[in-house]
Amino acid sequence: MAAPVVDAEYLRQVEGARRDLRALIASKGCAPIMLRLAWHDAGTYDAKTKTGGANGSIRHEEEYTHGSNAGLKIAIDLLEPIKRKHPNITYADLYQLAGVVAVEVTGGPTVDFVPGRRVNEMTHQFAREKDVFLMRRKDCFSQGKAHPERSGFDGAWTKEPLKFDNSYFLELLREESEGLLKLPTDRALLEDPEFRRFVDHYAKDEDAFFKDYAESHKKLSELGFAPRSSAKSDGSTAAATLAQSAFGVAVAAAVVIAGYLYESSKKTK
């Protein structure tokens, strides 16, 4: 499918959708699952073949029923009324905008959003293990509370899981955090020298974490998409930055902090 024409009407509908997303996410407490939907849609990008990415294909049954996408049909269904109200917006743009708004609503940094993603109407022959490091951490790191039916683990990472801040790093540095979940992969961030310096840095400087997070989130949301306003940041460049450079990989791992967001299952099931 051709890329959408991002004209004045398209931008008007994007802003309308943004307002509706704020209301939906605030009322339903569904920020975590919206963020997870955005990440998993973008995470299909394959740097070698330059296919996949943020193209809305996760709405197809063959994808959302895949094990690593368990529960994401909830988010897809919640977004349908907004899609019907603002029909010009592609699913690809809507899903990424939902992730951006999820961070904003919970007090996180402003993530730059450039519309114009095309939609893939065909389902992928897919395996979810792609070249983006972040995606390899799988479901339990994509939301602030692990759910046993999705990851095999149960628990929250922080004391205030609906607040987007740097408390994940602070908790990680504490020897014991009663009642909070710590997985072997969390501890690995402390044991690896490259990751450890970012944990220490972000624990001390929330502004630095917010800045790096916003940049990393934007790159992830544009995998497979070359926005006109940032043509240098095409899919392959973003993937290389996230998956190969020491800084990019560390930031990508840190991106899971958005996972503090607690999924209010009573409201989204």
Summary of the structure (lengths in Angstrom):
residues: 269
radius of gyration: 17.3
end to end distance: 32.4
largest distance: 53.2
contacts: 911
relative contact order: 0.18
helix: 59%
strand: 2%
